[in-house]
Amino acid sequence: MKANRTLRTLIAATLLLLPLLGGCQERPSSALDAEDVRFSEFYSDYLLASGISEENGGHFISDLDSTTLAAMLERHGLSMEKIREKNDLYRADPERWQQVLIRVRENIRKQAEAGRK
């Protein structure tokens, strides 16, 4: 449960702080790399497994247990340390975070369409 709480805290902090941090920093390159793509796929799965959808206004419906979260991280080749590194990177580069979120939204949209077929 602690890893789940930590991940949620990192995600929430990132979403809340990015608009504040973006205005006064030099812009690093925002091109997504393979790790960003892996993170976006993990984050998409995490959100979907938590029950988030456009229909429920983006609210978490279920709380993932630590075993499920660990399996999800492993499946995507990520660790909590890598999540922390990506969090720091996205704080420093809001444009990159925006590109990740666009990719996440697209992943969720594609999965929703596949589920309707």
Secondary structure as GFF3:
##gff-version 3
##sequence-region A 1 117
A	DSSP	alpha_helix	2	21	.	.	.	ID=ss1
A	DSSP	alpha_helix	34	49	.	.	.	ID=ss2
A	DSSP	alpha_helix	66	75	.	.	.	ID=ss3
A	DSSP	alpha_helix	80	92	.	.	.	ID=ss4
A	DSSP	alpha_helix	94	116	.	.	.	ID=ss5
###
